[in-house]
């Protein structure tokens, strides 16, 4: 019995070794090329939208020529490759590498813009996690601060406006969630947060209604009426005007 086990084990070892040898023979050996050749090849693949081959060629630079100047430059193109493929986290990593290596170049400005745009592309709907939205805002602001005359300024302001509006809608969604549960104190905290961080936005009719109704439920009558007056003034035909009037009449106020 013991001999059988030993023979079986030996057979497995022999099989494993022969399998490894066969596998090694099947591994593709990459040709030796200069860093410039790999870089130029990768750029050409990228221009032709052959992103997988571009990724491969650019990655080979650091494998065969670690520390090469072309390996450093490849980070920018690799960022573009990943960005084009929709792999935004990988793109961000490559753009950050490039900025660390070449912080004072025109291309660093481009890399910062693409970092912000990567987060922007990752944004979820207003009901979901807003971390990408906040990261997009942060990186757009870094771009404007470091490069105030950047050529993407108009687009950046448009994207920032959209990001802020989405955060506003997210906060409104959370506020309404607490309000619907009857947790008016929690809703008030969210409303105060909105008033502090979104003071430059014109509150929509739903927001003004929630402000009036929450303060009314909390017994803060004058504040409630102030927001109701603002609601009637800004949105006289809003359904929320009628809704709050019904609440007042129902309560006999």
MARZAFI-375714 format. One line per 5 residues: their letters; for each residue x, y, z of C-alpha. Coordinates in nm, 3 decimals, padded with zeros to 5 digits. Example, Ala and Ser with C-alpha at 12.3 -4.5 7.8 and 13.67 -1.06 7.14 Angstrom:
<sites>
AS = 01.230 -00.450 00.780 | 01.367 -00.106 00.714
</sites>
This chain:
<sites>
XXXXX = 00.000 00.000 00.000 | 00.279 00.240 00.094 | 00.465 00.159 -00.228 | 00.152 00.231 -00.431 | 00.116 00.572 -00.265
XXXXX = 00.485 00.650 -00.329 | 00.458 00.550 -00.695 | 00.145 00.760 -00.734 | 00.316 01.060 -00.576 | 00.619 01.019 -00.802
XXXXX = 00.394 00.996 -01.105 | 00.222 01.321 -01.006 | 00.558 01.496 -00.958 | 00.679 01.381 -01.300 | 00.351 01.492 -01.457
XXXXX = 00.373 01.831 -01.286 | 00.731 01.889 -01.400 | 00.653 01.791 -01.756 | 00.343 02.012 -01.753 | 00.548 02.308 -01.630
XXXXX = 00.804 02.249 -01.901 | 00.531 02.240 -02.163 | 00.374 02.559 -02.020 | 00.707 02.738 -02.035 | 00.742 02.648 -02.396
XXXXX = 00.397 02.798 -02.462 | 00.478 03.131 -02.291 | 00.523 03.398 -02.550 | 00.868 03.556 -02.544 | 00.851 03.930 -02.603
XXXXX = 01.098 04.069 -02.857 | 01.364 04.305 -02.732 | 01.289 04.658 -02.848 | 01.423 04.996 -02.749 | 01.212 05.209 -02.514
XXXXX = 01.150 05.450 -02.800 | 01.021 05.169 -03.023 | 00.779 05.046 -02.759 | 00.665 05.402 -02.689 | 00.615 05.491 -03.054
XXXXX = 00.434 05.163 -03.116 | 00.206 05.223 -02.817 | 00.121 05.575 -02.932 | 00.037 05.451 -03.280 | -00.188 05.179 -03.139
XXXXX = -00.361 05.441 -02.924 | -00.416 05.674 -03.221 | -00.570 05.381 -03.408 | -00.798 05.301 -03.110 | -00.631 04.964 -03.057
XXXXX = -00.626 05.010 -02.682 | -00.528 04.661 -02.568 | -00.220 04.660 -02.789 | -00.139 05.017 -02.684 | -00.159 04.915 -02.318
XXXXX = 00.069 04.618 -02.385 | 00.335 04.813 -02.576 | 00.347 05.099 -02.327 | 00.366 04.858 -02.033 | 00.662 04.677 -02.194
XXXXX = 00.878 04.990 -02.162 | 00.917 04.956 -01.786 | 00.955 04.580 -01.811 | 01.246 04.594 -02.054 | 01.381 04.943 -01.980
XXXXX = 01.299 05.037 -01.617 | 01.372 05.400 -01.543 | 01.362 05.504 -01.907 | 01.240 05.856 -01.990 | 00.992 05.695 -02.227
XXXXX = 00.854 05.488 -01.943 | 00.775 05.808 -01.756 | 00.613 05.966 -02.059 | 00.412 05.651 -02.117 | 00.210 05.721 -01.799
XXXXX = 00.027 06.003 -01.975 | -00.061 05.792 -02.280 | -00.150 05.494 -02.060 | -00.385 05.723 -01.871 | -00.551 05.813 -02.200
XXXXX = -00.573 05.446 -02.295 | -00.746 05.350 -01.970 | -00.969 05.658 -01.992 | -01.077 05.560 -02.344 | -01.155 05.208 -02.220
XXXXX = -01.361 05.343 -01.930 | -01.115 05.214 -01.667 | -01.119 05.545 -01.483 | -00.947 05.437 -01.161 | -00.651 05.301 -01.358
XXXXX = -00.649 05.619 -01.566 | -00.637 05.832 -01.250 | -00.338 05.633 -01.118 | -00.144 05.690 -01.441 | -00.227 06.062 -01.459
XXXXX = -00.117 06.105 -01.097 | 00.213 05.927 -01.172 | 00.273 06.165 -01.461 | 00.200 06.475 -01.249 | 00.444 06.352 -00.983
XXXXX = 00.714 06.312 -01.248 | 00.643 06.629 -01.448 | 00.457 06.869 -01.216 | 00.546 07.192 -01.399 | 00.462 07.098 -01.755
XXXXX = 00.170 07.180 -01.981 | 00.090 06.810 -01.995 | 00.054 06.808 -01.615 | -00.233 07.054 -01.657 | -00.394 06.815 -01.906
XXXXX = -00.340 06.522 -01.668 | -00.511 06.714 -01.385 | -00.805 06.790 -01.612 | -00.836 06.422 -01.705 | -00.823 06.320 -01.337
XXXXX = -01.119 06.547 -01.268 | -01.298 06.420 -01.578 | -01.237 06.059 -01.472 | -01.416 06.121 -01.144 | -01.686 06.310 -01.333
XXXXX = -01.740 06.011 -01.561 | -01.773 05.788 -01.252 | -02.057 05.993 -01.103 | -02.367 05.800 -00.993 | -02.727 05.913 -00.994
XXXXX = -02.830 06.153 -00.718 | -02.982 05.873 -00.508 | -02.651 05.683 -00.485 | -02.309 05.739 -00.327 | -02.171 06.083 -00.415
XXXXX = -01.800 06.020 -00.347 | -01.708 06.045 -00.719 | -01.904 06.372 -00.741 | -01.714 06.521 -00.447 | -01.383 06.399 -00.591
XXXXX = -01.470 06.553 -00.927 | -01.544 06.888 -00.761 | -01.219 06.873 -00.561 | -01.009 06.802 -00.870 | -01.183 07.057 -01.091
XXXXX = -01.108 07.317 -00.821 | -00.743 07.206 -00.808 | -00.726 07.257 -01.184 | -00.874 07.607 -01.161 | -00.647 07.699 -00.872
XXXXX = -00.321 07.574 -01.027 | -00.402 07.662 -01.386 | -00.645 07.958 -01.385 | -00.593 08.017 -01.758 | -00.642 07.655 -01.864
XXXXX = -00.822 07.607 -02.198 | -01.090 07.385 -02.040 | -01.228 07.661 -01.815 | -01.574 07.691 -01.971 | -01.626 07.315 -01.965
XXXXX = -01.500 07.298 -01.608 | -01.751 07.557 -01.485 | -02.033 07.371 -01.661 | -01.924 07.042 -01.503 | -01.888 07.203 -01.160
XXXXX = -02.239 07.343 -01.185 | -02.372 06.999 -01.271 | -02.179 06.838 -00.984 | -02.309 07.090 -00.730 | -02.666 07.045 -00.852
XXXXX = -02.632 06.670 -00.815 | -02.507 06.706 -00.457 | -02.801 06.939 -00.393 | -03.045 06.681 -00.529 | -02.877 06.412 -00.318
XXXXX = -02.916 06.616 -00.001 | -03.277 06.693 -00.091 | -03.337 06.320 -00.140 | -03.192 06.243 00.206 | -03.395 06.524 00.363
XXXXX = -03.716 06.397 00.206 | -03.634 06.045 00.328 | -03.619 06.166 00.690 | -03.925 06.385 00.640 | -04.134 06.094 00.506
XXXXX = -04.034 05.891 00.813 | -04.154 06.172 01.037 | -03.800 06.233 01.166 | -03.828 06.611 01.150 | -03.525 06.687 01.367
XXXXX = -03.302 06.480 01.136 | -03.462 06.653 00.837 | -03.388 06.991 00.995 | -03.019 06.899 01.034 | -03.002 06.810 00.665
XXXXX = -03.181 07.133 00.571 | -02.937 07.339 00.777 | -02.650 07.163 00.601 | -02.803 07.253 00.266 | -02.856 07.615 00.366
XXXXX = -02.489 07.636 00.466 | -02.334 07.460 00.165 | -02.575 07.552 -00.113 | -02.648 07.913 -00.028 | -02.561 08.025 -00.382
XXXXX = -02.831 07.807 -00.536 | -03.192 07.911 -00.571 | -03.382 07.654 -00.368 | -03.649 07.479 -00.574 | -04.014 07.465 -00.469
XXXXX = -03.983 07.124 -00.304 | -03.693 07.242 -00.090 | -03.884 07.553 00.025 | -04.189 07.341 00.102 | -03.978 07.102 00.313
XXXXX = -03.824 07.395 00.499 | -04.169 07.538 00.577 | -04.322 07.204 00.670 | -04.032 07.078 00.883 | -04.015 07.399 01.085
XXXXX = -04.393 07.390 01.123 | -04.379 07.034 01.260 | -04.104 07.140 01.500 | -04.318 07.429 01.627 | -04.101 07.699 01.473
XXXXX = -04.401 07.881 01.327 | -04.247 08.207 01.217 | -03.961 08.037 01.032 | -04.214 07.809 00.867 | -04.426 08.102 00.749
XXXXX = -04.119 08.287 00.622 | -04.027 07.997 00.396 | -04.388 07.955 00.291 | -04.401 08.321 00.187 | -04.083 08.271 -00.015
XXXXX = -04.237 07.963 -00.177 | -04.551 08.156 -00.279 | -04.346 08.446 -00.410 | -04.103 08.241 -00.621 | -04.335 07.960 -00.727
XXXXX = -04.696 08.087 -00.705 | -04.830 07.803 -00.921 | -04.641 07.523 -00.748 | -04.829 07.221 -00.620 | -04.635 07.263 -00.296
XXXXX = -04.810 07.593 -00.225 | -05.145 07.415 -00.232 | -05.007 07.125 -00.028 | -04.878 07.345 00.253 | -05.200 07.550 00.259
XXXXX = -05.392 07.225 00.307 | -05.161 07.131 00.594 | -05.224 07.468 00.758 | -05.602 07.437 00.712 | -05.603 07.081 00.843
XXX = -05.423 07.193 01.156 | -05.660 07.487 01.188 | -05.382 07.742 01.164
</sites>
